[in-house]
Amino acid sequence: MDQHKEKAYHAVVGALVGDVASMGLHWLYDQQQIIKVAGKHPEFHAPDRFDYQDKGFFAHAGKSVGDHSQYGAQVLAMVDALTCAKAYSEKCYIEHFREWFDFGGFWVGYIDKPTKITLQNIHQQEANGLPVTRCGADDTQLPAISKLIPLIACFHTSNELPSMVESAVRVTNNNDKAVEWAHALTLLLQAAIQGHTPMQSVEMVRQTCSSFIHEQVNLALAEPELSITEAAEKFGLHCDLAAAFPVIIRIVATAKSYEQGIRDNILCGGDNCGRSIIIGAVLAAGYFDEEGSIPCEWLAQLNLNGKVLALPIQ
């Protein structure tokens, strides 16, 4: 396997490790509370309803350290679709998305709003005898793009990737702005896989993507005197990409290692899992085979899905 393929593979692993590392404090919106219950090393914290103290939404009852959030499950649904078809097929992706999240699916746990609406839309299209396509919610939250990491990793050299990405986004989030953010993520991860540093990858997004994305990157990098947690509070800690994307960019641009990036993101609070998948993917590729790569003890916490090893990375 050449180095670009290894970076692409590690991007997927980095995404999954980031999700698992963050799950125990997912949707806790109080930064001081996070420090109180988990200290300055909050990764792989066991989920506990008592930690939240009405300062967030406790979504992962019954989960343990090493388990994924629903975001990680969406990444694995994409992995299943790609390994099954050995390519991207919207039909195959929808089938595997349903295998994970529809009635009797693999996933046992919290279901987010875009996923609920997507499943409702699929059933409605079928009931009306319509082709099942563009079935996603009109929604711009993080599920629109976090599940894309395996798709981008597998086809990072393909000229067809933008159309694949748009198709995959609209399966769960049928919204033009969501597609725009997805194209920005695509370029960000492609650049990291191709050997650019995280900051160089961010700069490529700023210089290449739409004026809207350009403004978002400028926002993310403004006021460098602010700490990561201060900047994140200013941007917003919730699930919508209008807030989450600047937080992601700020962390990717400033983290000196995979470990620091994921840890900073957890300490920010809020929708850390959705952000960690993207941050983890970019930093795992950007710091691959360097001192700042994924720590071995963190990798040991991940029960790696065997199908990840079979991804058709080009």
Rosetta silent file (secondary structure, phi, psi, omega in degrees, C-alpha in Angstrom):
SEQUENCE: MDQHKEKAYHAVVGALVGDVASMGLHWLYDQQQIIKVAGKHPEFHAPDRFDYQDKGFFAHAGKSVGDHSQYGAQVLAMVDALTCAKAYSEKCYIEHFREWFDFGGFWVGYIDKPTKITLQNIHQQEANGLPVTRCGADDTQLPAISKLIPLIACFHTSNELPSMVESAVRVTNNNDKAVEWAHALTLLLQAAIQGHTPMQSVEMVRQTCSSFIHEQVNLALAEPELSITEAAEKFGLHCDLAAAFPVIIRIVATAKSYEQGIRDNILCGGDNCGRSIIIGAVLAAGYFDEEGSIPCEWLAQLNLNGKVLALPIQ
SCORE:     score description
SCORE:     0.000 S_00000001
   1 L     0.000  127.004  179.588    0.000    0.000    0.000 S_00000001
   2 L   -74.183  170.117 -172.059    1.483    3.380   -0.992 S_00000001
   3 H   -65.223  -35.316  178.961    1.645    6.214    1.530 S_00000001
   4 H   -63.683  -39.512  177.259   -1.391    8.066    0.185 S_00000001
   5 H   -66.924  -38.035  177.548   -3.495    4.940    0.600 S_00000001
   6 H   -64.310  -40.422  177.139   -2.113    4.465    4.104 S_00000001
   7 H   -63.056  -41.127  179.664   -3.034    8.060    4.963 S_00000001
   8 H   -63.379  -44.290  178.043   -6.539    7.472    3.579 S_00000001
   9 H   -61.703  -44.400 -179.131   -6.943    4.329    5.656 S_00000001
  10 H   -67.403  -26.427  174.843   -5.690    6.102    8.778 S_00000001
  11 H   -61.355  -42.133  178.950   -8.182    8.910    8.148 S_00000001
  12 H   -66.925  -45.723  178.265  -11.003    6.398    8.581 S_00000001
  13 H   -61.457  -43.224  179.733   -9.400    4.888   11.676 S_00000001
  14 H   -62.185  -35.906  176.642   -8.762    8.366   13.072 S_00000001
  15 H   -63.768  -45.534 -177.654  -12.406    9.274   12.564 S_00000001
  16 H   -69.289  -39.688  176.214  -13.584    6.196   14.458 S_00000001
  17 H   -63.315  -41.954  179.166  -11.095    6.652   17.298 S_00000001
  18 H   -59.523  -40.266  178.971  -12.161   10.295   17.616 S_00000001
  19 H   -65.348  -48.223 -178.830  -15.788    9.281   17.978 S_00000001
  20 H   -62.963  -40.417 -179.381  -15.062    6.626   20.605 S_00000001
  21 H   -63.599  -29.105 -172.212  -12.763    8.978   22.534 S_00000001
  22 H   -96.292  -20.102 -167.095  -15.474   11.657   22.688 S_00000001
  23 H   -56.038  -36.386 -174.248  -18.662    9.642   23.275 S_00000001
  24 H   -65.963  -17.698  179.667  -18.607    9.701   27.078 S_00000001
  25 H  -123.949   21.234 -178.325  -19.020   13.490   27.174 S_00000001
  26 L   -62.591  131.507  176.581  -21.103   13.934   24.037 S_00000001
  27 L    64.890   26.356  166.203  -23.541   16.868   24.222 S_00000001
  28 E   -93.187  116.556 -168.294  -22.328   18.132   27.591 S_00000001
  29 L   -97.563    7.447 -178.249  -22.419   21.896   26.982 S_00000001
  30 L  -112.218  111.133 -175.767  -20.640   23.181   30.088 S_00000001
  31 H   -65.339  -36.761  179.004  -16.860   23.417   29.689 S_00000001
  32 H   -69.328  -34.112  177.016  -16.217   23.789   33.414 S_00000001
  33 H   -65.870  -37.337  177.170  -18.353   20.749   34.124 S_00000001
  34 H   -60.761  -46.352  177.397  -16.273   18.721   31.676 S_00000001
  35 H   -61.147  -40.500 -177.315  -13.089   19.685   33.542 S_00000001
  36 H   -63.045  -44.183 -173.235  -14.780   18.901   36.847 S_00000001
  37 H   -91.190  -20.117 -173.963  -15.883   15.373   35.933 S_00000001
  38 H  -130.901   -7.138  179.570  -13.072   14.360   33.554 S_00000001
  39 L    73.170 -164.756 -177.287  -10.100   16.657   34.109 S_00000001
  40 L   -87.635    2.968  174.543   -7.833   17.909   31.352 S_00000001
  41 L  -125.263   73.641 -168.263   -7.589   14.427   29.826 S_00000001
  42 L   -87.138    1.993 -176.682  -11.269   13.775   29.145 S_00000001
  43 L   -66.842  147.596  177.609  -10.890   11.207   26.380 S_00000001
  44 L    57.302   40.653  176.854  -12.519    7.750   26.795 S_00000001
  45 L   -82.275  132.868 -179.759  -14.616    8.905   29.715 S_00000001
  46 L   -67.096  129.751 -179.450  -17.310    6.439   30.721 S_00000001
  47 L   -64.468  134.349 -176.526  -20.770    7.919   29.982 S_00000001
  48 L  -147.061  118.427 -179.164  -22.633    8.807   33.162 S_00000001
  49 H   -55.129  -35.493 -176.753  -25.963   10.623   33.330 S_00000001
  50 H   -62.423  -28.732 -179.276  -24.962   12.202   36.646 S_00000001
  51 H   -62.101  -25.616 -169.465  -22.103   14.099   34.953 S_00000001
  52 L   -80.676  -35.174  172.849  -24.545   16.198   32.941 S_00000001
  53 L    49.275   41.589 -179.717  -26.394   17.911   35.808 S_00000001
  54 L    61.661   25.408 -179.761  -28.933   19.427   33.375 S_00000001
  55 L  -111.093   19.750  178.824  -26.091   21.057   31.453 S_00000001
  56 E   176.896 -162.743 -179.271  -26.548   19.070   28.267 S_00000001
  57 L  -121.459  117.133  179.723  -28.329   16.105   26.749 S_00000001
  58 L   -86.629  108.131 -171.464  -27.367   12.622   27.901 S_00000001
  59 L  -105.483  -13.963 -165.125  -27.905   10.455   24.825 S_00000001
  60 L  -117.652   45.960  173.444  -25.818    7.341   25.408 S_00000001
  61 L   -59.513  137.435  179.390  -27.345    5.406   28.284 S_00000001
  62 L    87.454   -8.347  178.600  -26.149    1.803   28.223 S_00000001
  63 L   -88.351  154.773 -179.096  -22.967    2.603   26.299 S_00000001
  64 L  -126.139  167.433  175.768  -19.492    1.849   27.626 S_00000001
  65 L   -55.604  130.727 -177.104  -15.963    3.070   26.951 S_00000001
  66 L   102.253  -13.712  177.985  -15.031    1.873   23.463 S_00000001
  67 L   -83.282  158.022  176.895  -18.553    2.170   22.063 S_00000001
  68 L   -91.259  157.394  164.572  -19.494    4.489   19.227 S_00000001
  69 L   -80.821  179.755  176.344  -22.024    7.278   19.179 S_00000001
  70 H   -65.222  -23.838  175.398  -24.682    7.298   16.468 S_00000001
  71 H   -64.924  -46.525  177.441  -22.203    9.355   14.417 S_00000001
  72 H   -61.675  -37.644  176.970  -19.700    6.507   14.462 S_00000001
  73 H   -62.626  -35.416  177.649  -22.485    4.115   13.511 S_00000001
  74 H   -68.370  -36.027  173.760  -23.213    6.278   10.471 S_00000001
  75 H   -60.423  -43.478 -178.529  -19.551    6.058    9.462 S_00000001
  76 H   -68.915  -31.022  174.279  -19.788    2.267    9.740 S_00000001
  77 H   -62.920  -39.746  176.952  -22.958    2.211    7.633 S_00000001
  78 H   -67.553  -40.870  176.875  -20.979    3.957    4.889 S_00000001
  79 H   -56.613  -46.469 -179.520  -18.108    1.473    5.368 S_00000001
  80 H   -60.469  -42.759 -178.484  -20.540   -1.412    4.898 S_00000001
  81 H   -64.432  -41.387 -177.472  -21.976    0.128    1.726 S_00000001
  82 H   -71.988  -39.320 -179.841  -18.553    0.720    0.177 S_00000001
  83 H   -72.505  -29.411  179.138  -17.140   -2.709    1.031 S_00000001
  84 H   -71.027  -47.449 -175.509  -20.280   -4.423   -0.246 S_00000001
  85 H   -88.390  -15.697 -173.712  -20.397   -2.666   -3.625 S_00000001
  86 L    58.383   23.942 -179.520  -16.619   -2.109   -3.959 S_00000001
  87 L  -168.941  179.258  171.817  -17.686    1.321   -5.228 S_00000001
  88 L   -95.580  125.839  174.952  -20.131    4.061   -4.290 S_00000001
  89 L  -131.829  121.771  179.242  -23.739    3.236   -5.105 S_00000001
  90 H   -58.577  -42.993 -179.891  -26.515    5.438   -3.744 S_00000001
  91 H   -59.000  -45.314 -179.702  -28.893    2.481   -3.753 S_00000001
  92 H   -66.407  -38.553  178.817  -26.420    0.351   -1.806 S_00000001
  93 H   -63.621  -44.607  178.751  -25.741    3.170    0.648 S_00000001
  94 H   -61.038  -41.971  179.125  -29.455    3.623    1.345 S_00000001
  95 H   -60.345  -44.292 -177.938  -29.826   -0.128    1.888 S_00000001
  96 H   -75.876  -31.435  172.945  -26.982   -0.229    4.410 S_00000001
  97 H   -59.204  -42.499  178.577  -28.134    2.961    6.104 S_00000001
  98 H   -69.355  -36.791  177.021  -31.449    1.207    6.670 S_00000001
  99 H   -58.357  -33.080 -179.173  -29.716   -1.957    7.867 S_00000001
 100 H   -84.083  -41.523 -165.496  -28.145    0.121   10.596 S_00000001
 101 H  -117.642  -14.325 -179.039  -30.921    2.529   11.582 S_00000001
 102 L   -77.789  179.870 -178.953  -34.327    1.318   10.351 S_00000001
 103 L   -50.336  127.720  179.446  -36.641   -0.949   12.373 S_00000001
 104 L    74.477   16.620 -176.529  -34.647   -3.897   13.725 S_00000001
 105 L   -74.761  174.049 -178.675  -31.365   -2.374   12.594 S_00000001
 106 L   -63.218  -36.017 -173.245  -27.878   -2.972   13.954 S_00000001
 107 L   -75.364  128.518  173.275  -27.812    0.299   15.860 S_00000001
 108 L  -121.031  107.906 -176.921  -29.179    0.262   19.397 S_00000001
 109 L   157.807 -163.458 -174.377  -29.103    3.749   20.832 S_00000001
 110 L   -66.489  138.850  174.968  -29.987    7.362   20.219 S_00000001
 111 L  -114.717  123.020 -178.514  -31.377    8.339   16.793 S_00000001
 112 L   -80.157  167.110 -174.131  -30.879   11.985   15.786 S_00000001
 113 H   -59.987  -47.867  179.397  -33.498   14.142   14.058 S_00000001
 114 H   -58.869  -36.250  178.992  -32.049   14.022   10.496 S_00000001
 115 H   -67.444  -43.165  177.538  -31.906   10.224   10.686 S_00000001
 116 H   -58.803  -46.835 -177.854  -35.513    9.992   11.893 S_00000001
 117 H   -66.618  -39.385  177.663  -36.719   12.267    9.094 S_00000001
 118 H   -58.713  -47.021  179.805  -34.655   10.394    6.505 S_00000001
 119 H   -63.714  -39.442  176.750  -36.208    7.078    7.514 S_00000001
 120 H   -62.305  -42.790 -179.914  -39.686    8.613    7.434 S_00000001
 121 H   -65.017  -39.066  177.763  -39.015   10.010    3.958 S_00000001
 122 H   -60.697  -47.897 -179.459  -37.764    6.628    2.713 S_00000001
 123 H   -64.295  -36.479  179.564  -40.910    4.891    3.920 S_00000001
 124 H   -68.175  -42.602  178.065  -43.095    7.631    2.424 S_00000001
 125 H   -61.699  -43.356  178.124  -41.383    7.406   -0.972 S_00000001
 126 H   -63.206  -43.175 -178.572  -41.812    3.643   -0.967 S_00000001
 127 H   -62.860  -30.354 -179.936  -45.477    3.909    0.068 S_00000001
 128 L   -90.685    4.401  179.314  -46.102    6.281   -2.836 S_00000001
 129 L    70.638   24.886 -178.066  -44.332    4.004   -5.312 S_00000001
 130 L   -97.436  154.351  173.270  -41.571    6.573   -5.895 S_00000001
 131 L   -61.742  139.740  179.125  -37.854    5.923   -6.419 S_00000001
 132 L   -86.288  104.143 -179.101  -36.008    6.213   -3.122 S_00000001
 133 L  -158.434  155.023 -179.159  -33.536    9.048   -3.694 S_00000001
 134 L    44.752   49.752 -171.452  -32.677   12.425   -2.154 S_00000001
 135 L   -93.549    4.626 -174.737  -34.554   11.185    0.877 S_00000001
 136 L   -74.989  164.701  175.211  -32.699   13.237    3.473 S_00000001
 137 E   -69.780  151.610  171.974  -34.015   15.856    5.852 S_00000001
 138 L   -78.889   86.728 -163.449  -33.785   19.534    4.903 S_00000001
 139 L  -152.312  143.181 -178.934  -31.100   19.917    7.535 S_00000001
 140 L  -121.375   34.739  177.770  -27.592   21.341    7.978 S_00000001
 141 E   -88.700  171.154 -172.347  -26.413   19.510   11.088 S_00000001
 142 L   -56.103  -30.083  177.455  -23.203   17.508   11.431 S_00000001
 143 H   -57.575  -18.938  178.534  -24.616   14.137   10.277 S_00000001
 144 H   -59.474  -34.928 -171.386  -24.607   15.638    6.779 S_00000001
 145 H  -121.717  -22.340 -174.947  -20.833   15.389    6.527 S_00000001
 146 H   -64.312  -30.736 -177.700  -19.388   13.281    9.359 S_00000001
 147 L   -76.861   -3.961 -174.255  -20.437   10.021    7.655 S_00000001
 148 L   -81.470  -12.574 -170.526  -18.494   10.976    4.475 S_00000001
 149 H   -54.385  -48.485  179.890  -14.998   10.122    5.733 S_00000001
 150 H   -63.130  -35.756  179.846  -14.818    6.554    4.289 S_00000001
 151 H   -64.293  -47.391  179.227  -16.209    7.752    0.947 S_00000001
 152 H   -65.026  -41.790 -179.777  -13.642   10.548    0.627 S_00000001
 153 H   -61.189  -42.580 -176.747  -10.845    8.249    1.794 S_00000001
 154 H   -69.813  -36.587 -170.640  -11.691    5.564   -0.755 S_00000001
 155 L  -121.988   34.661 -175.752  -12.091    7.842   -3.765 S_00000001
 156 L   -65.028  -16.571  178.387   -9.858   10.794   -2.927 S_00000001
 157 L  -101.466   -1.516 -172.711   -8.262   10.606   -6.393 S_00000001
 158 L   -85.327  136.570  174.607  -11.487   10.208   -8.372 S_00000001
 159 L   -69.070  -16.969 -178.888  -12.888   12.968  -10.581 S_00000001
 160 L   -88.135   -2.411 -174.935  -16.335   11.578   -9.723 S_00000001
 161 H   -58.159  -43.652 -179.844  -15.913   12.204   -5.993 S_00000001
 162 H   -57.175  -39.133  179.233  -17.868   15.513   -5.898 S_00000001
 163 H   -71.918  -35.097  175.268  -20.940   13.868   -7.409 S_00000001
 164 H   -62.695  -45.027 -178.464  -20.596   10.881   -5.051 S_00000001
 165 H   -61.752  -46.428  179.843  -20.348   13.242   -2.087 S_00000001
 166 H   -61.050  -42.812  178.144  -23.423   15.218   -3.110 S_00000001
 167 H   -58.968  -48.041 -176.497  -25.417   12.021   -3.552 S_00000001
 168 H   -65.397  -38.959  177.812  -24.375   10.709   -0.137 S_00000001
 169 H   -61.716  -46.814 -173.970  -25.155   13.995    1.599 S_00000001
 170 H   -71.767  -14.922  172.783  -28.631   14.214    0.080 S_00000001
 171 H   -62.200  -37.178 -176.747  -29.452   10.688    1.249 S_00000001
 172 H  -115.132  -23.252 -176.361  -29.560   12.018    4.830 S_00000001
 173 E  -141.865   85.962 -174.860  -29.454   15.833    4.500 S_00000001
 174 L   -83.451   79.824 -173.433  -31.128   17.089    1.325 S_00000001
 175 L  -149.113  133.700 -175.902  -29.947   20.689    1.606 S_00000001
 176 H   -63.217  -40.638  179.965  -27.801   22.832   -0.705 S_00000001
 177 H   -66.718  -36.693  176.839  -25.741   24.379    2.108 S_00000001
 178 H   -59.914  -40.556  177.710  -25.034   20.947    3.546 S_00000001
 179 H   -64.130  -38.914  179.546  -23.624   19.950    0.151 S_00000001
 180 H   -63.158  -45.374  176.171  -21.461   23.083    0.118 S_00000001
 181 H   -63.225  -36.049  179.839  -19.955   22.233    3.508 S_00000001
 182 H   -64.538  -39.341  177.592  -19.444   18.648    2.318 S_00000001
 183 H   -65.806  -34.670  176.176  -17.407   19.803   -0.670 S_00000001
 184 H   -65.666  -43.895  175.759  -15.249   21.869    1.682 S_00000001
 185 H   -60.219  -40.830 -179.598  -14.665   18.809    3.885 S_00000001
 186 H   -57.373  -49.040  179.469  -13.811   16.799    0.788 S_00000001
 187 H   -64.115  -40.526 -179.618  -11.062   19.209   -0.204 S_00000001
 188 H   -59.618  -46.774 -177.957   -9.799   19.443    3.388 S_00000001
 189 H   -75.249  -37.401  176.031   -9.388   15.683    3.722 S_00000001
 190 H   -56.726  -46.329 -178.053   -8.086   15.205    0.182 S_00000001
 191 H   -61.243  -42.027  179.322   -5.343   17.740    0.884 S_00000001
 192 H   -64.918  -41.738  179.447   -4.345   15.978    4.114 S_00000001
 193 H   -64.740  -33.947 -178.241   -4.254   12.577    2.386 S_00000001
 194 L   -78.760   -2.644  171.978   -2.119   14.035   -0.407 S_00000001
 195 L   111.277    4.054  177.862    0.535   15.081    2.105 S_00000001
 196 L   -79.395  150.521  175.997   -0.292   18.653    3.066 S_00000001
 197 L   -68.180  162.467  177.151   -0.048   19.736    6.679 S_00000001
 198 H   -55.401  -42.909 -179.793   -3.311   20.413    8.509 S_00000001
 199 H   -67.230  -39.823  176.273   -2.786   24.189    8.229 S_00000001
 200 H   -62.181  -37.850  178.750   -1.935   23.913    4.519 S_00000001
 201 H   -64.461  -42.211  176.173   -5.101   21.858    4.040 S_00000001
 202 H   -61.745  -42.620 -179.000   -7.161   24.560    5.740 S_00000001
 203 H   -64.617  -36.581  177.193   -5.559   27.206    3.546 S_00000001
 204 H   -63.377  -38.676  176.337   -6.415   25.234    0.418 S_00000001
 205 H   -63.454  -44.085 -177.887  -10.063   25.189    1.510 S_00000001
 206 H   -62.788  -39.583 -174.620   -9.974   28.944    2.118 S_00000001
 207 H   -84.495  -18.235 -169.976   -8.448   29.694   -1.285 S_00000001
 208 H  -109.233  -34.182 -172.867  -10.406   27.172   -3.370 S_00000001
 209 L   -81.911 -177.658 -175.053  -13.950   26.870   -2.041 S_00000001
 210 L   -62.407  165.324  178.363  -16.900   29.248   -2.350 S_00000001
 211 H   -61.177  -33.494  177.511  -16.990   32.744   -0.870 S_00000001
 212 H   -62.094  -47.958  178.741  -19.292   31.422    1.856 S_00000001
 213 H   -66.843  -39.593  176.588  -16.729   28.799    2.921 S_00000001
 214 H   -54.131  -45.333  179.496  -13.931   31.381    2.571 S_00000001
 215 H   -65.799  -37.435  178.572  -15.764   33.577    5.092 S_00000001
 216 H   -64.931  -40.158  177.753  -16.261   30.627    7.436 S_00000001
 217 H   -66.588  -42.341  176.897  -12.526   29.869    7.404 S_00000001
 218 H   -58.223  -43.635  177.336  -11.725   33.545    8.012 S_00000001
 219 H   -59.733  -44.035 -177.109  -14.105   33.491   10.971 S_00000001
 220 H   -62.745  -34.719 -173.837  -12.486   30.333   12.309 S_00000001
 221 H   -97.456   -2.676  179.119   -8.966   31.787   12.194 S_00000001
 222 L   -71.958  161.160  177.689   -9.794   35.281   13.473 S_00000001
 223 L    50.592   62.720 -178.072   -8.825   36.433   16.968 S_00000001
 224 L   -62.796  -15.110  179.121   -5.904   34.032   17.471 S_00000001
 225 L   -71.493  -17.424  178.255   -5.531   35.306   21.044 S_00000001
 226 L   -74.657  140.353  173.393   -8.655   33.364   22.008 S_00000001
 227 L   -68.436  167.993  178.092   -8.144   29.868   23.376 S_00000001
 228 H   -59.042  -45.648 -177.334   -9.769   26.965   21.565 S_00000001
 229 H   -66.829  -37.589  177.237  -12.508   26.713   24.161 S_00000001
 230 H   -65.174  -44.203  179.455  -13.164   30.462   24.075 S_00000001
 231 H   -63.732  -41.410 -179.189  -13.335   30.473   20.287 S_00000001
 232 H   -63.134  -41.572  177.205  -15.656   27.461   20.279 S_00000001
 233 H   -61.869  -36.959  178.553  -18.033   29.148   22.703 S_00000001
 234 H   -67.000  -42.842 -179.307  -18.084   32.181   20.434 S_00000001
 235 H   -71.628  -37.069 -176.370  -18.825   30.106   17.308 S_00000001
 236 L   118.226  141.923 -174.719  -21.340   27.853   19.061 S_00000001
 237 L  -104.086    2.971 -173.852  -21.160   24.312   20.424 S_00000001
 238 L   -83.239 -175.348 -167.682  -24.323   22.936   18.840 S_00000001
 239 L   -82.358  -18.760 -174.917  -24.774   20.503   15.947 S_00000001
 240 E   -68.784  142.226 -176.269  -25.432   22.905   13.076 S_00000001
 241 H   -66.003  -22.966  176.630  -22.559   23.263   10.625 S_00000001
 242 H   -59.101  -32.576  175.807  -22.738   27.057   10.799 S_00000001
 243 H   -94.106  -44.547 -171.611  -21.223   26.685   14.282 S_00000001
 244 H   -68.646  -37.467 -176.193  -19.454   23.334   14.025 S_00000001
 245 H   -62.914  -46.053  175.979  -17.471   23.985   10.842 S_00000001
 246 H   -61.158  -36.248  176.850  -15.532   26.984   12.249 S_00000001
 247 H   -62.376  -45.552  178.514  -14.754   25.011   15.411 S_00000001
 248 H   -57.963  -48.429 -177.763  -13.448   22.128   13.285 S_00000001
 249 H   -62.778  -43.110 -179.075  -11.305   24.444   11.164 S_00000001
 250 H   -60.587  -43.941 -178.218   -9.891   26.242   14.216 S_00000001
 251 H   -70.384  -45.131  178.836   -8.853   22.971   15.857 S_00000001
 252 H   -58.697  -41.427 -175.677   -7.430   21.403   12.686 S_00000001
 253 H   -71.375  -26.005 -172.471   -5.393   24.543   11.965 S_00000001
 254 H  -109.266  -16.912 -176.513   -3.915   24.836   15.465 S_00000001
 255 L   -68.988  135.412  178.868   -3.496   21.274   16.760 S_00000001
 256 L   -94.424   -0.624  178.538    0.087   20.070   16.968 S_00000001
 257 L  -164.231  164.250  173.694   -0.952   16.422   17.148 S_00000001
 258 H   -59.156  -47.964 -177.322   -3.919   14.097   16.747 S_00000001
 259 H   -57.093  -46.714 -178.633   -4.121   13.721   20.520 S_00000001
 260 H   -63.465  -42.649 -177.520   -4.207   17.472   21.135 S_00000001
 261 H   -62.018  -46.000  179.906   -6.861   18.052   18.489 S_00000001
 262 H   -67.750  -41.316 -179.584   -9.267   15.432   19.826 S_00000001
 263 H   -64.913  -46.065  177.464   -8.671   16.469   23.423 S_00000001
 264 H   -57.381  -41.179 -178.169   -9.206   20.168   22.662 S_00000001
 265 H   -64.955  -41.883  177.893  -12.419   19.288   20.857 S_00000001
 266 H   -63.087  -42.107 -178.768  -13.804   17.289   23.797 S_00000001
 267 H   -66.317  -22.839  176.166  -12.963   20.131   26.170 S_00000001
 268 H   -65.855  -34.728 -179.757  -14.934   22.537   23.961 S_00000001
 269 L    87.295 -176.918  179.161  -18.115   20.610   24.780 S_00000001
 270 E    75.039 -138.396 -175.104  -21.363   20.312   22.887 S_00000001
 271 L   -82.805   65.767 -174.844  -21.513   18.116   19.810 S_00000001
 272 H   -68.458  -33.647 -177.432  -17.989   16.815   20.206 S_00000001
 273 H   -65.331  -45.923  179.541  -18.584   13.440   18.494 S_00000001
 274 H   -59.390  -40.284  178.992  -19.780   14.941   15.227 S_00000001
 275 H   -74.055  -39.316 -174.584  -16.777   17.252   15.152 S_00000001
 276 H   -62.340  -33.408  179.172  -14.269   14.630   16.401 S_00000001
 277 H   -60.672  -43.802 -178.531  -14.930   12.334   13.466 S_00000001
 278 H   -74.349  -47.403  178.010  -13.884   15.046   11.018 S_00000001
 279 H   -59.157  -44.370 -179.468  -11.043   16.428   13.122 S_00000001
 280 H   -62.122  -39.019  179.357   -9.784   12.903   13.776 S_00000001
 281 H   -65.045  -47.918 -176.798   -9.799   12.019   10.090 S_00000001
 282 H   -67.242  -43.302 -178.503   -7.881   15.112    8.981 S_00000001
 283 H   -72.910  -32.197  176.493   -5.320   14.971   11.790 S_00000001
 284 H   -64.894  -39.570  176.355   -4.794   11.212   11.416 S_00000001
 285 H   -72.792  -43.402 -176.013   -3.944   11.747    7.756 S_00000001
 286 H   -67.528  -31.341 -179.413   -1.995   14.953    8.359 S_00000001
 287 L  -108.993   18.721 -179.793    0.165   13.493   11.135 S_00000001
 288 L   -57.715  133.339  176.089    0.415    9.968    9.741 S_00000001
 289 L    60.782   27.560  176.195    3.716    8.265   10.589 S_00000001
 290 L  -124.686  176.021 -177.769    4.850   11.310   12.579 S_00000001
 291 L   -61.018  -29.106 -176.768    5.267   12.058   16.259 S_00000001
 292 L   -91.612   17.720 -176.738    1.756   13.536   16.409 S_00000001
 293 L   -74.752  179.376 -177.601   -0.053   10.496   15.024 S_00000001
 294 L   -59.147  125.778  179.271   -2.819    8.538   16.775 S_00000001
 295 L   -62.760  141.731 -178.966   -1.457    7.282   20.126 S_00000001
 296 H   -60.280  -37.353 -178.741   -1.149    3.496   20.290 S_00000001
 297 H   -69.269  -24.523  174.592   -3.010    3.400   23.606 S_00000001
 298 H   -75.262  -41.376  177.281   -5.914    5.225   21.945 S_00000001
 299 H   -58.932  -35.653 -178.046   -5.954    2.763   19.058 S_00000001
 300 L   -65.977  -19.670 -179.960   -6.170   -0.037   21.616 S_00000001
 301 L   -81.303  -12.681 -175.962   -9.490    1.390   22.853 S_00000001
 302 L   -94.105  124.833  170.680  -11.110    0.948   19.418 S_00000001
 303 L   -85.613   90.970 -169.068  -12.814   -2.322   18.539 S_00000001
 304 L   -69.004  122.882  175.881  -12.027   -1.931   14.849 S_00000001
 305 L   -61.647  127.031 -175.096  -14.792   -3.083   12.541 S_00000001
 306 H   -59.175  -28.136 -177.943  -13.286   -5.719   10.250 S_00000001
 307 H   -69.796  -20.232  175.987  -14.853   -4.232    7.144 S_00000001
 308 H   -58.921  -36.449  179.647  -12.706   -1.121    7.545 S_00000001
 309 H   -66.589  -20.437 -176.438   -9.764   -3.291    6.502 S_00000001
 310 H  -101.330    9.214 -179.388  -11.611   -4.184    3.285 S_00000001
 311 L   -58.141  137.214 -177.972  -12.409   -0.640    2.162 S_00000001
 312 L   -81.024   63.851 -177.688  -11.796   -0.226   -1.617 S_00000001
 313 L   -71.311  126.245 -177.203   -9.278    2.594   -1.237 S_00000001
 314 L   -85.916    0.000    0.000   -8.026    3.678   -4.647 S_00000001
